[in-house]
């Protein structure tokens, strides 16, 4: 919920006025403190005074991940390093790492935003929460940790790397909440089931993020662990986890709009989409000091809803993500998103959410193989041939993607489980 100083729920008009004032201040701030933005604005003849309110945001230039890489490591910082109290960075596996810096004020805002999200998920000072995101340069661990401490919860800084120890402590400590990736939580569910102790845990709530997940995966997590699972969203360039989260009604993720202004654009035309239309999510950091970003293109595909939620919150809600612009694969001329494959597999009850897409090129022709795990309860002696199931999956995939794929059925718990972001694509064409 977005609150004003009197702790009353803000109206849309009040929030817009706040956003306008903060945008005007932000533009003046970056113009005088970040050479990159000053040059970009001057290139199109913009001065800080040309930005009067939030409606003028469309006059401002976009920022991309390549801009951060081109200014590696500290070229987009707006304050001297003496005011930066922490840095985080991406892995850099797809290029030079993107580095972000935080002032003490930035960390306080971040903790506040994560605290709002955890509160939406029902976490309070009475809870014991395991933070099983990675700590270190990745923002997930320390971000969730700070937010949990902000609301007074007891934090178990579990990180990743020892799943057996995690399940042991979950039982011994009476853990009631966990923050981790959804794919890792499914792995934890498998371990608990194999140990026969699911009915002994006290877990009530999960706050999952860092990767997209389907509604079926959501339902699987909730039913297998008998908990409520919530979707938290963030990215290091904007802040980290805590930019948005869904409430108990699960009808979109509430954005912390007083700090992060959302837009939805058409990636081809770079123009705004109408409310409800799917497009690329763009964020402007309205209050960030260390590395403020204007109109940052997230590459995430979603839509936005400004209607008041059933929970009473008035903040804008972004829908479950449809995929990412840069996750798109072009296979034999067809645009394919991994999320399409995952959604298609949810229609086949015999398989698990674990899959791997392997794209290759043979004799100048693109090939697609999809490895899919069979659910343990369906993997019996009678169906080890799996020919009928293979055809069923193949037909479902063809209908969803518009192209055929080779389907390879694998035994339960065969595909590698990730303790961080799940990897679903191996594109061998990039190796040639």
C-alpha positions as CSV (number, residue, x, y, z in Angstrom):
1,X,0.0,0.0,0.0
2,X,1.3,3.5,-0.8
3,X,1.0,5.7,2.3
4,X,1.2,9.5,2.8
5,X,2.7,11.1,5.9
6,X,-0.6,10.6,7.8
7,X,-0.6,6.9,7.1
8,X,-3.7,7.0,5.0
9,X,-3.9,5.2,1.7
10,X,-2.9,7.6,-1.1
11,X,-5.3,8.4,-3.9
12,X,-4.1,8.0,-7.5
13,X,-4.0,11.9,-7.8
14,X,-1.9,12.2,-4.6
15,X,0.5,9.5,-5.9
16,X,0.8,11.2,-9.3
17,X,1.7,14.5,-7.7
18,X,4.4,12.8,-5.6
19,X,5.8,11.0,-8.7
20,X,5.8,14.3,-10.6
21,X,7.7,16.1,-7.9
22,X,10.2,13.3,-7.5
23,X,10.8,13.0,-11.3
24,X,11.5,16.8,-11.6
25,X,14.0,16.5,-8.8
26,X,15.5,13.3,-10.3
27,X,16.1,14.8,-13.7
28,X,17.8,17.9,-12.2
29,X,19.9,15.5,-10.1
30,X,21.2,13.3,-12.8
31,X,21.7,16.2,-15.3
32,X,24.2,17.8,-12.8
33,X,25.8,14.6,-11.4
34,X,25.9,12.0,-14.2
35,X,27.7,12.9,-17.4
36,X,26.0,10.1,-19.3
37,X,22.6,11.5,-18.8
38,X,23.7,15.1,-19.3
39,X,25.1,14.2,-22.7
40,X,22.0,12.2,-23.7
41,X,19.7,15.1,-22.7
42,X,21.8,17.6,-24.5
43,X,21.8,15.5,-27.6
44,X,18.1,15.9,-27.9
45,X,18.0,19.5,-26.7
46,X,16.5,18.7,-23.3
47,X,17.2,20.7,-20.1
48,X,16.0,19.9,-16.6
49,X,13.5,22.7,-16.7
50,X,11.7,21.0,-19.7
51,X,10.4,18.3,-17.3
52,X,7.4,19.7,-15.5
53,X,5.6,16.6,-14.3
54,X,5.4,12.8,-14.7
55,X,3.6,13.2,-18.1
56,X,6.9,14.6,-19.5
57,X,8.7,11.3,-18.8
58,X,8.2,10.3,-22.5
59,X,10.6,13.1,-23.5
60,X,13.5,11.4,-21.6
61,X,15.9,8.9,-23.2
62,X,15.8,5.2,-22.4
63,X,18.6,3.4,-20.5
64,X,19.7,-0.2,-21.3
65,X,21.9,-2.8,-19.7
66,X,24.5,-2.1,-22.4
67,X,24.7,1.5,-21.1
68,X,25.7,0.1,-17.7
69,X,28.2,-2.2,-19.3
70,X,29.7,0.6,-21.4
71,X,30.2,2.7,-18.3
72,X,31.6,-0.1,-16.2
73,X,32.3,0.0,-13.4
74,X,31.2,3.3,-11.8
75,X,30.5,5.6,-14.7
76,X,26.8,5.9,-14.0
77,X,27.2,6.6,-10.2
78,X,25.8,10.0,-9.2
79,X,27.8,10.3,-6.0
80,X,31.5,9.9,-5.1
81,X,32.6,6.5,-3.9
82,X,32.9,7.9,-0.4
83,X,29.1,7.9,-0.3
84,X,28.7,4.4,-1.7
85,X,28.3,2.0,1.2
86,X,27.7,-1.2,-0.8
87,X,28.0,-2.5,-4.4
88,X,26.3,-5.4,-6.1
89,X,26.8,-6.7,-9.6
90,X,25.4,-9.2,-12.1
91,X,27.3,-12.4,-12.9
92,X,28.5,-11.0,-16.2
93,X,28.0,-14.4,-17.8
94,X,26.5,-12.8,-20.9
95,X,28.9,-9.9,-21.1
96,X,30.7,-7.5,-18.8
97,X,29.1,-7.3,-15.3
98,X,26.6,-4.5,-14.5
99,X,27.6,-2.8,-11.3
100,X,25.3,-0.9,-9.0
101,X,26.0,1.2,-6.0
102,X,24.0,2.1,-2.9
103,X,24.1,5.0,-0.5
104,X,23.0,4.5,3.1
105,X,19.7,6.1,2.1
106,X,19.3,3.7,-0.8
107,X,19.8,0.7,1.5
108,X,17.1,2.1,3.9
109,X,14.6,2.5,1.0
110,X,15.4,-1.0,-0.2
111,X,14.8,-2.5,3.2
112,X,11.5,-0.6,3.4
113,X,10.3,-1.9,0.0
114,X,11.2,-5.5,0.8
115,X,9.5,-5.1,4.2
116,X,6.3,-4.0,2.4
117,X,6.5,-7.1,0.1
118,X,7.1,-9.5,3.0
119,X,4.2,-7.9,4.9
120,X,2.0,-8.4,1.8
121,X,3.0,-12.1,2.0
122,X,1.9,-12.3,5.6
123,X,5.4,-12.3,7.2
124,X,5.6,-10.5,10.6
125,X,8.0,-10.1,13.5
126,X,6.7,-13.4,14.9
127,X,8.1,-15.4,11.9
128,X,11.3,-17.3,11.4
129,X,12.4,-16.9,7.8
130,X,15.1,-18.7,5.9
131,X,16.7,-16.6,3.2
132,X,17.8,-19.1,0.6
133,X,18.8,-16.7,-2.1
134,X,22.5,-16.4,-2.9
135,X,24.4,-13.9,-0.8
136,X,27.3,-11.8,-2.1
137,X,27.2,-9.8,-5.3
138,X,23.7,-11.1,-6.2
139,X,21.1,-8.8,-4.7
140,X,18.6,-11.6,-3.6
141,X,20.2,-12.7,-0.3
142,X,21.1,-9.4,1.3
143,X,18.0,-7.7,-0.1
144,X,15.5,-10.2,1.4
145,X,17.6,-10.3,4.6
146,X,17.4,-6.6,5.2
147,X,13.7,-6.4,4.6
148,X,13.0,-9.3,7.0
149,X,15.1,-7.6,9.7
150,X,13.2,-4.4,9.0
151,X,9.9,-6.0,10.1
152,X,11.6,-7.7,13.0
153,X,11.4,-11.3,11.8
154,X,14.0,-13.8,12.9
155,X,16.3,-14.3,9.9
156,X,18.2,-17.5,9.1
157,X,20.8,-16.5,6.5
158,X,20.8,-19.9,4.8
159,X,22.0,-18.8,1.3
160,X,22.4,-21.8,-1.1
161,X,24.7,-24.7,-1.4
162,X,23.6,-27.1,1.3
163,X,20.0,-28.2,0.7
164,X,20.1,-31.0,3.3
165,X,21.2,-28.5,6.0
166,X,18.4,-26.2,4.9
167,X,15.7,-28.9,5.4
168,X,17.2,-30.0,8.7
169,X,17.2,-26.4,10.0
170,X,13.7,-25.9,8.6
171,X,12.5,-28.7,10.9
172,X,14.8,-27.9,14.0
173,X,14.2,-24.1,14.0
174,X,10.5,-24.3,13.2
175,X,10.9,-22.1,10.1
176,X,7.6,-20.4,9.1
177,X,8.7,-18.6,5.9
178,X,11.3,-19.0,3.2
179,X,12.6,-16.7,0.5
180,X,14.2,-18.4,-2.6
181,X,13.7,-19.1,-6.3
182,X,10.6,-21.2,-7.1
183,X,12.6,-23.9,-8.8
184,X,14.8,-24.3,-5.8
185,X,11.7,-24.5,-3.5
186,X,10.4,-27.4,-5.7
187,X,13.7,-29.1,-5.1
188,X,13.3,-28.5,-1.4
189,X,9.8,-30.0,-1.6
190,X,11.2,-33.1,-3.3
191,X,13.8,-33.5,-0.5
192,X,11.2,-33.1,2.2
193,X,8.9,-35.6,0.5
194,X,11.7,-38.2,0.1
195,X,12.5,-37.8,3.8
196,X,8.8,-38.2,4.6
197,X,8.7,-35.1,6.8
198,X,6.5,-32.6,4.9
199,X,3.8,-32.9,7.6
200,X,6.3,-32.0,10.3
201,X,7.4,-28.6,8.9
202,X,5.9,-25.4,10.2
203,X,6.3,-23.5,6.9
204,X,3.4,-21.2,6.1
205,X,4.7,-18.8,3.5
206,X,7.2,-18.6,0.6
207,X,8.4,-15.5,-1.2
208,X,9.8,-16.6,-4.5
209,X,11.5,-14.6,-7.2
210,X,14.6,-14.2,-9.4
211,X,13.0,-16.3,-12.2
212,X,9.7,-16.6,-14.0
213,X,7.3,-19.3,-12.9
214,X,4.0,-20.6,-14.1
215,X,0.7,-20.7,-12.3
216,X,0.9,-24.5,-12.3
217,X,4.3,-24.3,-10.5
218,X,2.7,-21.9,-8.1
219,X,-0.1,-24.3,-7.4
220,X,2.3,-27.3,-7.1
221,X,4.4,-25.5,-4.5
222,X,1.4,-24.5,-2.4
223,X,-0.2,-28.0,-2.5
224,X,2.9,-30.0,-2.0
225,X,4.1,-27.9,1.0
226,X,0.6,-26.8,2.2
227,X,1.7,-23.1,2.2
228,X,0.9,-19.8,0.5
229,X,3.5,-18.8,-2.2
230,X,4.0,-15.2,-3.2
231,X,5.8,-13.7,-6.2
232,X,8.4,-11.0,-5.5
233,X,10.0,-9.1,-8.3
234,X,13.1,-7.0,-8.6
235,X,16.3,-6.5,-10.6
236,X,19.7,-5.2,-9.4
237,X,19.8,-2.3,-11.8
238,X,16.6,-0.8,-10.3
239,X,17.2,-1.9,-6.7
240,X,17.0,-5.7,-6.2
241,X,14.0,-7.7,-4.8
242,X,11.3,-5.6,-3.5
243,X,10.3,-3.6,-6.5
244,X,6.9,-5.4,-6.6
245,X,5.1,-8.3,-4.9
246,X,1.7,-9.9,-5.1
247,X,-0.8,-9.9,-2.2
248,X,-3.0,-12.7,-1.0
249,X,-5.4,-12.3,-3.9
250,X,-2.6,-13.0,-6.5
251,X,-4.0,-10.7,-9.1
252,X,-0.8,-9.0,-10.1
253,X,2.3,-7.7,-8.4
254,X,1.9,-4.4,-6.5
255,X,4.7,-1.9,-7.5
256,X,6.3,0.4,-5.0
257,X,5.3,3.3,-7.2
258,X,6.5,6.0,-4.9
259,X,10.1,4.8,-5.6
260,X,9.9,3.1,-9.0
261,X,7.8,4.5,-11.8
262,X,6.6,1.8,-14.2
263,X,5.8,2.1,-17.9
264,X,4.8,-0.5,-20.5
265,X,6.2,0.1,-24.0
266,X,6.1,-1.5,-27.4
267,X,9.6,-2.8,-27.9
268,X,9.5,-2.3,-31.7
269,X,8.1,1.2,-31.8
270,X,9.3,2.4,-28.4
271,X,5.9,3.9,-27.7
272,X,3.6,3.5,-24.7
273,X,1.2,0.5,-24.7
274,X,-2.4,1.1,-23.6
275,X,-3.4,-0.1,-20.1
276,X,-3.8,-3.8,-20.1
277,X,-1.7,-4.4,-23.3
278,X,1.4,-6.6,-23.0
279,X,4.7,-4.9,-23.6
280,X,8.1,-4.3,-22.2
281,X,8.4,-3.1,-18.6
282,X,10.4,0.1,-18.1
283,X,11.3,1.6,-14.7
284,X,12.5,5.0,-13.5
285,X,14.0,5.1,-10.1
286,X,12.4,8.2,-8.5
287,X,14.4,8.3,-5.2
288,X,17.7,6.4,-5.8
289,X,20.9,8.3,-5.0
290,X,23.8,6.0,-5.8
291,X,22.9,5.0,-9.4
292,X,19.6,6.6,-10.4
293,X,18.3,5.3,-13.7
294,X,15.8,6.9,-16.1
295,X,13.5,4.8,-18.2
296,X,15.5,1.5,-17.8
297,X,14.4,-1.2,-20.2
298,X,14.0,-4.4,-18.1
299,X,13.3,-6.6,-21.2
300,X,10.5,-8.3,-19.1
301,X,7.1,-8.6,-20.8
302,X,4.0,-7.8,-18.8
303,X,0.9,-5.6,-18.6
304,X,-0.2,-3.1,-16.0
305,X,-3.5,-2.5,-14.1
306,X,-4.2,0.7,-12.1
307,X,-7.5,-0.5,-10.6
308,X,-7.8,-0.7,-6.8
309,X,-7.0,-4.2,-5.6
310,X,-9.3,-6.3,-3.5
311,X,-6.8,-6.1,-0.7
312,X,-7.3,-2.3,-0.6
313,X,-4.0,-1.3,-2.0
314,X,-4.1,1.5,-4.7
315,X,-0.6,0.9,-6.2
316,X,-0.4,-0.3,-9.8
317,X,-0.1,-4.0,-10.4
318,X,1.9,-5.7,-13.1
319,X,0.7,-9.1,-14.4
320,X,2.6,-12.4,-14.2
321,X,5.5,-12.1,-16.7
322,X,4.9,-13.5,-20.2
323,X,8.6,-13.9,-20.8
324,X,11.6,-11.7,-21.7
325,X,12.4,-9.8,-24.9
326,X,16.0,-11.1,-24.8
327,X,14.9,-14.7,-23.9
328,X,13.3,-15.0,-27.3
329,X,14.8,-17.7,-29.5
330,X,14.3,-17.6,-33.3
331,X,14.1,-21.2,-34.4
332,X,13.4,-21.9,-38.1
333,X,12.0,-18.4,-38.4
334,X,9.6,-18.8,-35.4
335,X,9.8,-16.7,-32.3
336,X,9.9,-19.0,-29.2
337,X,10.0,-18.1,-25.5
338,X,10.9,-20.6,-22.9
339,X,7.8,-19.5,-20.9
340,X,5.7,-20.9,-23.8
341,X,7.2,-24.3,-23.4
342,X,6.7,-24.2,-19.6
343,X,3.1,-23.1,-20.1
344,X,2.5,-25.9,-22.6
345,X,3.9,-28.6,-20.3
346,X,1.5,-27.6,-17.6
347,X,-1.2,-29.0,-19.8
348,X,0.4,-32.5,-19.5
349,X,-0.2,-33.9,-15.9
350,X,2.3,-36.7,-16.3
351,X,5.3,-34.4,-16.4
352,X,7.0,-32.1,-13.9
353,X,7.9,-28.4,-14.3
354,X,11.5,-29.4,-14.9
355,X,12.6,-29.2,-18.6
356,X,15.5,-28.3,-20.8
357,X,15.5,-26.9,-24.3
358,X,18.5,-27.7,-26.5
359,X,18.8,-25.7,-29.7
360,X,21.3,-26.8,-32.3
361,X,22.0,-26.4,-36.0
362,X,22.4,-29.4,-38.2
363,X,23.1,-29.0,-42.0
364,X,22.1,-25.3,-41.7
365,X,18.8,-26.3,-40.2
366,X,17.8,-25.3,-36.6
367,X,16.8,-28.2,-34.4
368,X,15.0,-28.2,-31.1
369,X,15.0,-30.9,-28.5
370,X,13.0,-30.6,-25.3
371,X,14.0,-32.9,-22.4
372,X,11.1,-33.4,-20.0
373,X,10.9,-35.2,-16.6
374,X,8.1,-37.6,-16.0
375,X,6.3,-37.2,-12.6
376,X,7.4,-40.0,-10.2
377,X,3.8,-41.3,-9.7
378,X,3.5,-41.8,-13.5
379,X,6.9,-43.4,-14.1
380,X,5.9,-47.1,-13.7
381,X,7.0,-50.3,-15.4
382,X,4.0,-50.2,-17.7
383,X,4.9,-46.9,-19.3
384,X,8.7,-47.0,-19.5
385,X,8.4,-47.0,-23.2
386,X,6.6,-43.7,-23.0
387,X,5.8,-43.6,-26.7
388,X,2.2,-42.4,-26.2
389,X,3.3,-39.7,-23.7
390,X,6.1,-38.6,-26.0
391,X,3.6,-38.1,-28.9
392,X,1.2,-36.3,-26.5
393,X,3.9,-33.8,-25.4
394,X,5.1,-33.3,-28.9
395,X,1.6,-32.5,-30.1
396,X,1.1,-30.0,-27.2
397,X,4.4,-28.3,-27.9
398,X,3.7,-28.1,-31.6
399,X,0.3,-26.5,-30.9
400,X,1.9,-24.0,-28.5
401,X,5.0,-23.0,-30.5
402,X,3.9,-23.4,-34.1
403,X,6.9,-25.7,-34.8
404,X,7.8,-29.3,-34.0
405,X,10.4,-30.4,-31.5
406,X,12.1,-33.7,-30.6
407,X,10.8,-34.8,-27.2
408,X,13.0,-36.7,-24.9
409,X,11.5,-38.2,-21.8
410,X,13.8,-38.5,-18.8
411,X,13.4,-40.2,-15.4
412,X,12.2,-38.3,-12.3
413,X,14.8,-36.0,-10.7
414,X,17.2,-36.4,-13.7
415,X,17.5,-32.8,-14.8
416,X,19.9,-30.6,-12.8
417,X,18.2,-28.6,-10.0
418,X,19.5,-25.1,-9.6
419,X,19.8,-23.3,-6.3
420,X,19.9,-20.0,-8.1
421,X,18.1,-19.1,-11.3
422,X,16.9,-22.1,-13.2
423,X,18.6,-22.6,-16.6
424,X,16.2,-23.9,-19.2
425,X,18.0,-23.3,-22.5
426,X,21.2,-24.5,-24.1
427,X,21.7,-22.8,-27.4
428,X,24.5,-24.6,-29.1
429,X,24.3,-22.4,-32.2
430,X,26.1,-19.7,-30.1
431,X,29.1,-22.0,-29.9
432,X,29.7,-22.1,-33.7
